[in-house]
Amino acid sequence: QVQLVESGGGLVQPGGSLRLSCAASENIFNMYNMGWYRQAPGKQRELVATLSTGGSTNYADSVKGRFTISRDNAKNTVYLQMNTLKPEDTAVYYCNAAHRYLQVYYWGQGTQVTVSS
């Protein structure tokens, strides 16, 4: 059972930055595509960014040019660098691991990001 633990959320002013971290309990990056999702109050969970096992990235249009997903293989950790934050980025952010071949998924517990003045 893979465990994912997010951290780094908090309260930030509009225009500010945060870096989210997602620590995996084991080395899974060669078999799992990683992703960040978010869910705002009253809305469905939506994809923010993905990072494939091969290193390809994909971003939601709403965050392109502002957010960057990356990973540190030695630390079994995936990051989401969020710059130029907007109030509409306020949500609970979840880390996801999706097996590249099997229908196996893992989720973290989520971390709250609030963008407000």
GUKOL-709098 format. One record per atom (N, C-alpha, C): residue in three letters; x, y negated, z. Coordinates in pm, 1 decimal. Layout:
> Ala, X, Y, Z;
...
// end
This chain:
> Gln, 85.0, 118.0, 0.0;
> Gln, 0.0, 0.0, 0.0;
> Gln, 89.5, -124.3, 0.0;
> Val, 76.8, -204.3, -103.5;
> Val, 154.7, -327.0, -112.8;
> Val, 84.7, -436.7, -33.1;
> Gln, 159.7, -510.1, 42.7;
> Gln, 105.6, -624.8, 116.0;
> Gln, 163.0, -753.3, 59.2;
> Leu, 75.2, -851.0, 43.7;
> Leu, 114.9, -982.2, -6.1;
> Leu, 80.8, -1085.8, 99.5;
> Val, 176.4, -1168.9, 133.9;
> Val, 155.0, -1270.6, 236.8;
> Val, 188.6, -1407.5, 179.9;
> Glu, 85.9, -1493.4, 172.8;
> Glu, 106.7, -1628.6, 122.2;
> Glu, 141.6, -1723.9, 235.6;
> Ser, 211.4, -1828.7, 199.4;
> Ser, 241.9, -1936.4, 293.8;
> Ser, 269.2, -2063.4, 214.6;
> Gly, 273.1, -2174.9, 287.0;
> Gly, 309.3, -2301.0, 223.2;
> Gly, 194.9, -2396.8, 198.6;
> Gly, 73.0, -2355.6, 227.6;
> Gly, -39.0, -2445.7, 208.4;
> Gly, -40.5, -2556.0, 312.7;
> Gly, -131.6, -2651.6, 292.6;
> Gly, -141.6, -2761.0, 388.0;
> Gly, -217.2, -2877.7, 330.0;
> Leu, -206.6, -2989.2, 400.5;
> Leu, -272.0, -3113.7, 359.3;
> Leu, -167.2, -3203.2, 294.0;
> Val, -199.7, -3254.8, 176.9;
> Val, -107.3, -3342.1, 104.5;
> Val, -186.8, -3453.8, 37.9;
> Gln, -124.7, -3567.5, 22.1;
> Gln, -190.9, -3679.4, -43.5;
> Gln, -189.3, -3661.3, -194.5;
> Pro, -284.7, -3723.0, -262.3;
> Pro, -283.5, -3718.9, -409.5;
> Pro, -149.5, -3767.3, -464.0;
> Gly, -99.3, -3695.5, -564.3;
> Gly, 30.9, -3727.7, -620.4;
> Gly, 145.8, -3654.9, -554.2;
> Gly, 117.9, -3589.7, -443.5;
> Gly, 221.6, -3519.2, -369.9;
> Gly, 250.1, -3380.6, -426.1;
> Ser, 338.2, -3308.1, -356.7;
> Ser, 380.9, -3175.1, -400.8;
> Ser, 373.9, -3075.0, -286.0;
> Leu, 355.1, -2950.9, -323.1;
> Leu, 362.9, -2838.5, -229.7;
> Leu, 423.5, -2720.0, -303.7;
> Arg, 489.2, -2632.5, -228.5;
> Arg, 534.7, -2507.4, -286.0;
> Arg, 475.1, -2392.2, -206.8;
> Leu, 398.1, -2309.5, -275.4;
> Leu, 341.4, -2190.5, -214.2;
> Leu, 435.1, -2072.4, -234.7;
> Ser, 438.0, -1984.6, -136.2;
> Ser, 518.2, -1862.9, -145.0;
> Ser, 428.9, -1741.8, -126.3;
> Cys, 463.6, -1633.7, -192.4;
> Cys, 392.9, -1506.9, -178.6;
> Cys, 498.2, -1398.2, -163.4;
> Ala, 509.4, -1346.9, -42.0;
> Ala, 609.1, -1244.3, -12.8;
> Ala, 546.4, -1105.9, -23.9;
> Ala, 605.0, -1021.7, -107.1;
> Ala, 557.5, -884.0, -122.6;
> Ala, 632.1, -792.3, -25.9;
> Ser, 564.0, -687.5, 18.4;
> Ser, 622.4, -597.0, 117.8;
> Ser, 727.6, -504.6, 58.6;
> Glu, 733.6, -500.9, -75.1;
> Glu, 834.7, -419.7, -140.5;
> Glu, 864.1, -477.3, -277.7;
> Asn, 965.3, -423.2, -343.6;
> Asn, 1004.1, -473.0, -475.4;
> Asn, 907.8, -418.5, -580.0;
> Ile, 821.6, -505.6, -630.4;
> Ile, 716.8, -460.6, -723.5;
> Ile, 721.8, -532.3, -856.6;
> Phe, 811.1, -626.7, -873.2;
> Phe, 805.8, -713.5, -989.5;
> Phe, 834.1, -642.5, -1121.2;
> Asn, 893.8, -525.2, -1116.4;
> Asn, 917.8, -453.7, -1241.8;
> Asn, 794.7, -376.8, -1287.2;
> Met, 695.7, -360.3, -1201.1;
> Met, 575.7, -283.9, -1235.4;
> Met, 446.8, -365.4, -1223.4;
> Tyr, 453.0, -481.0, -1158.1;
> Tyr, 332.7, -559.6, -1135.6;
> Tyr, 347.6, -699.2, -1196.3;
> Asn, 245.8, -738.8, -1271.8;
> Asn, 234.2, -877.9, -1312.7;
> Asn, 180.8, -957.1, -1194.6;
> Met, 236.8, -1073.0, -1170.7;
> Met, 199.4, -1153.5, -1054.8;
> Met, 117.8, -1274.2, -1097.9;
> Gly, 29.7, -1316.0, -1008.2;
> Gly, -52.3, -1431.3, -1042.3;
> Gly, -94.4, -1509.2, -920.5;
> Trp, -129.2, -1634.2, -944.3;
> Trp, -191.4, -1719.1, -843.5;
> Trp, -331.3, -1754.1, -891.7;
> Tyr, -426.9, -1742.6, -800.9;
> Tyr, -565.2, -1779.1, -825.1;
> Tyr, -606.0, -1878.2, -717.5;
> Arg, -717.1, -1946.3, -741.5;
> Arg, -768.9, -2036.4, -639.5;
> Arg, -920.4, -2033.8, -640.3;
> Gln, -975.1, -2067.0, -524.2;
> Gln, -1120.1, -2072.4, -510.0;
> Gln, -1157.3, -2193.1, -427.0;
> Ala, -1229.9, -2283.1, -490.4;
> Ala, -1279.2, -2401.9, -421.9;
> Ala, -1416.9, -2372.3, -362.6;
> Pro, -1460.0, -2446.8, -261.1;
> Pro, -1590.9, -2422.9, -200.0;
> Pro, -1702.3, -2428.1, -303.4;
> Gly, -1786.0, -2324.7, -303.6;
> Gly, -1899.9, -2321.4, -393.7;
> Gly, -1866.5, -2285.2, -537.2;
> Lys, -1740.4, -2250.2, -563.3;
> Lys, -1699.5, -2216.9, -699.1;
> Lys, -1642.5, -2075.8, -705.7;
> Gln, -1635.0, -2023.0, -825.9;
> Gln, -1576.8, -1891.0, -845.0;
> Gln, -1424.5, -1899.5, -840.9;
> Arg, -1364.9, -1787.2, -805.8;
> Arg, -1219.0, -1780.0, -807.5;
> Arg, -1171.1, -1792.9, -952.3;
> Glu, -1066.5, -1872.2, -971.5;
> Glu, -1016.2, -1894.9, -1106.4;
> Glu, -866.2, -1873.3, -1113.2;
> Leu, -821.6, -1835.4, -1231.7;
> Leu, -680.2, -1814.4, -1255.6;
> Leu, -606.6, -1947.2, -1259.4;
> Val, -492.1, -1950.8, -1193.6;
> Val, -408.6, -2070.6, -1196.4;
> Val, -285.4, -2045.8, -1283.3;
> Ala, -213.5, -1937.2, -1254.7;
> Ala, -89.6, -1908.8, -1327.9;
> Ala, -56.3, -1761.4, -1315.2;
> Thr, 9.2, -1708.6, -1417.8;
> Thr, 55.4, -1569.7, -1413.5;
> Thr, 200.9, -1560.3, -1456.1;
> Leu, 265.5, -1455.9, -1407.7;
> Leu, 405.1, -1428.4, -1440.2;
> Leu, 416.6, -1279.3, -1465.6;
> Ser, 449.1, -1242.8, -1590.4;
> Ser, 452.8, -1101.6, -1625.7;
> Ser, 581.8, -1036.9, -1577.1;
> Thr, 582.8, -904.1, -1584.8;
> Thr, 704.8, -832.8, -1546.8;
> Thr, 822.5, -874.8, -1634.3;
> Gly, 793.6, -912.8, -1758.9;
> Gly, 899.1, -953.9, -1849.8;
> Gly, 939.9, -1099.1, -1837.3;
> Gly, 867.3, -1173.7, -1752.5;
> Gly, 904.5, -1313.1, -1729.3;
> Gly, 820.6, -1414.6, -1803.1;
> Ser, 721.5, -1369.9, -1878.7;
> Ser, 634.0, -1464.4, -1948.9;
> Ser, 537.6, -1529.8, -1850.9;
> Thr, 510.4, -1656.0, -1875.7;
> Thr, 419.9, -1729.8, -1787.8;
> Thr, 297.2, -1778.2, -1864.8;
> Asn, 190.0, -1799.1, -1789.2;
> Asn, 66.1, -1850.4, -1846.6;
> Asn, 0.6, -1938.2, -1742.0;
> Tyr, -57.8, -2049.1, -1786.2;
> Tyr, -117.3, -2144.9, -1693.0;
> Tyr, -256.9, -2185.0, -1737.4;
> Ala, -340.8, -2213.6, -1639.9;
> Ala, -469.3, -2275.0, -1669.4;
> Ala, -444.3, -2413.5, -1726.6;
> Asp, -530.9, -2456.4, -1817.6;
> Asp, -513.2, -2587.9, -1880.5;
> Asp, -508.3, -2699.6, -1776.8;
> Ser, -583.1, -2682.4, -1669.4;
> Ser, -594.2, -2787.8, -1568.6;
> Ser, -465.3, -2810.1, -1489.8;
> Val, -371.4, -2714.9, -1496.0;
> Val, -247.9, -2728.1, -1418.7;
> Val, -123.1, -2732.4, -1505.2;
> Lys, -139.0, -2717.0, -1635.1;
> Lys, -22.5, -2718.2, -1724.5;
> Lys, 55.1, -2848.9, -1710.6;
> Gly, 186.5, -2834.0, -1700.8;
> Gly, 272.2, -2951.3, -1685.8;
> Gly, 286.9, -2998.9, -1543.0;
> Arg, 207.2, -2945.6, -1452.4;
> Arg, 214.1, -2986.2, -1311.1;
> Arg, 258.1, -2872.1, -1220.2;
> Phe, 216.9, -2750.0, -1252.3;
> Phe, 247.1, -2632.8, -1169.2;
> Phe, 347.7, -2544.0, -1240.0;
> Thr, 430.1, -2476.0, -1160.3;
> Thr, 527.7, -2382.0, -1213.8;
> Thr, 530.0, -2255.8, -1128.5;
> Ile, 513.2, -2141.4, -1193.3;
> Ile, 522.5, -2013.8, -1123.7;
> Ile, 661.8, -1955.9, -1147.9;
> Ser, 717.5, -1896.6, -1042.4;
> Ser, 850.1, -1837.6, -1054.8;
> Ser, 862.6, -1725.6, -952.1;
> Arg, 973.6, -1653.2, -958.8;
> Arg, 993.3, -1545.4, -861.9;
> Arg, 1141.3, -1533.2, -826.6;
> Asp, 1163.8, -1477.1, -708.7;
> Asp, 1297.8, -1445.0, -661.8;
> Asp, 1299.5, -1295.2, -636.2;
> Asn, 1359.8, -1219.8, -725.8;
> Asn, 1358.0, -1073.9, -714.3;
> Asn, 1426.2, -1025.9, -586.2;
> Ala, 1531.7, -1093.9, -545.8;
> Ala, 1605.4, -1051.8, -427.3;
> Ala, 1523.1, -1067.1, -300.2;
> Lys, 1430.4, -1161.2, -302.5;
> Lys, 1346.9, -1187.3, -184.6;
> Lys, 1206.5, -1129.5, -199.0;
> Asn, 1177.8, -1062.8, -310.1;
> Asn, 1043.3, -1007.8, -335.4;
> Asn, 936.5, -1115.8, -318.0;
> Thr, 964.3, -1233.6, -366.8;
> Thr, 877.4, -1348.5, -343.0;
> Thr, 844.9, -1419.9, -473.3;
> Val, 719.7, -1455.6, -486.4;
> Val, 671.2, -1536.6, -598.5;
> Val, 634.5, -1673.8, -545.1;
> Tyr, 662.8, -1775.1, -624.4;
> Tyr, 637.2, -1913.1, -583.2;
> Tyr, 540.1, -1980.6, -679.0;
> Leu, 472.8, -2081.1, -627.1;
> Leu, 394.7, -2171.2, -709.9;
> Leu, 432.6, -2312.9, -667.8;
> Gln, 510.3, -2378.1, -752.1;
> Gln, 545.8, -2517.3, -728.5;
> Gln, 436.0, -2605.5, -785.5;
> Met, 376.9, -2687.6, -700.8;
> Met, 264.5, -2771.1, -741.8;
> Met, 303.9, -2917.2, -725.9;
> Asn, 307.1, -2988.2, -837.0;
> Asn, 342.2, -3130.2, -837.4;
> Asn, 224.1, -3214.2, -883.8;
> Thr, 231.9, -3340.9, -855.6;
> Thr, 127.1, -3435.9, -896.2;
> Thr, -11.2, -3381.3, -860.9;
> Leu, -26.1, -3343.9, -738.1;
> Leu, -151.0, -3281.7, -693.7;
> Leu, -266.8, -3380.2, -698.7;
> Lys, -384.1, -3325.1, -728.8;
> Lys, -506.7, -3402.8, -740.8;
> Lys, -609.1, -3349.2, -640.8;
> Pro, -706.8, -3430.1, -603.6;
> Pro, -810.6, -3380.7, -512.0;
> Pro, -880.1, -3254.9, -564.1;
> Glu, -894.3, -3243.7, -695.6;
> Glu, -960.2, -3125.9, -752.3;
> Glu, -876.2, -2999.0, -743.8;
> Asp, -751.7, -3010.4, -698.8;
> Asp, -669.4, -2892.7, -673.7;
> Asp, -698.7, -2830.8, -536.9;
> Thr, -780.6, -2897.5, -458.5;
> Thr, -815.4, -2846.2, -326.8;
> Thr, -887.1, -2712.3, -338.8;
> Ala, -833.8, -2611.8, -270.4;
> Ala, -889.4, -2476.5, -278.7;
> Ala, -808.7, -2384.5, -186.9;
> Val, -860.0, -2263.9, -170.8;
> Val, -779.7, -2157.7, -111.7;
> Val, -706.4, -2088.6, -226.0;
> Tyr, -575.8, -2077.8, -212.3;
> Tyr, -492.7, -2018.3, -316.5;
> Tyr, -455.6, -1875.8, -277.4;
> Tyr, -474.2, -1784.9, -372.1;
> Tyr, -450.0, -1642.8, -348.6;
> Tyr, -341.7, -1590.7, -442.5;
> Cys, -258.5, -1506.2, -387.5;
> Cys, -157.8, -1435.9, -466.2;
> Cys, -215.3, -1301.5, -509.2;
> Asn, -183.1, -1260.9, -631.2;
> Asn, -234.6, -1136.1, -686.8;
> Asn, -122.3, -1057.0, -752.9;
> Ala, -128.2, -925.3, -735.1;
> Ala, -36.8, -834.8, -805.2;
> Ala, -120.3, -735.3, -884.4;
> Ala, -96.2, -726.7, -1014.4;
> Ala, -172.6, -638.1, -1102.1;
> Ala, -76.6, -540.2, -1170.1;
> His, -99.1, -410.9, -1147.7;
> His, -11.7, -310.2, -1208.9;
> His, -18.4, -323.5, -1360.6;
> Arg, 95.7, -313.7, -1423.9;
> Arg, 101.1, -336.7, -1568.0;
> Arg, 34.8, -226.0, -1648.4;
> Tyr, 13.5, -107.6, -1589.1;
> Tyr, -47.6, 3.0, -1663.2;
> Tyr, -177.3, 52.2, -1599.2;
> Leu, -183.9, 51.3, -1467.4;
> Leu, -297.1, 108.3, -1396.2;
> Leu, -392.0, -1.5, -1349.9;
> Gln, -515.0, 36.5, -1318.6;
> Gln, -612.3, -58.0, -1265.5;
> Gln, -593.4, -66.9, -1113.6;
> Val, -478.8, -118.4, -1077.0;
> Val, -444.1, -132.7, -936.6;
> Val, -411.3, -278.3, -911.1;
> Tyr, -479.0, -334.6, -811.7;
> Tyr, -461.4, -475.8, -779.1;
> Tyr, -444.5, -494.3, -629.8;
> Tyr, -366.0, -593.1, -595.4;
> Tyr, -350.9, -631.8, -455.6;
> Tyr, -369.5, -783.0, -444.2;
> Trp, -425.3, -823.6, -331.0;
> Trp, -448.3, -965.7, -304.5;
> Trp, -388.3, -1002.1, -169.0;
> Gly, -342.6, -1124.9, -162.0;
> Gly, -302.9, -1179.7, -33.8;
> Gly, -424.3, -1233.8, 39.3;
> Gln, -401.0, -1286.6, 158.7;
> Gln, -510.9, -1334.6, 242.0;
> Gln, -552.2, -1477.9, 207.5;
> Gly, -471.6, -1545.8, 130.8;
> Gly, -503.3, -1682.4, 89.6;
> Gly, -439.8, -1787.4, 178.7;
> Thr, -413.3, -1902.6, 118.6;
> Thr, -360.4, -2016.8, 193.1;
> Thr, -433.3, -2143.2, 145.7;
> Gln, -474.0, -2224.6, 240.8;
> Gln, -554.4, -2342.8, 209.8;
> Gln, -465.6, -2457.8, 161.8;
> Val, -506.1, -2517.6, 51.5;
> Val, -442.2, -2639.8, 1.6;
> Val, -548.8, -2747.9, -3.4;
> Thr, -522.9, -2858.1, 64.7;
> Thr, -615.3, -2970.4, 66.4;
> Thr, -543.1, -3095.5, 18.8;
> Val, -597.7, -3156.3, -85.9;
> Val, -538.4, -3278.4, -141.6;
> Val, -634.6, -3392.8, -112.7;
> Ser, -593.1, -3479.5, -24.3;
> Ser, -681.4, -3586.7, 20.0;
> Ser, -599.6, -3701.5, 78.6;
> Ser, -652.3, -3821.7, 60.7;
> Ser, -587.1, -3938.5, 120.6;
> Ser, -649.3, -3970.1, 256.4;
// end
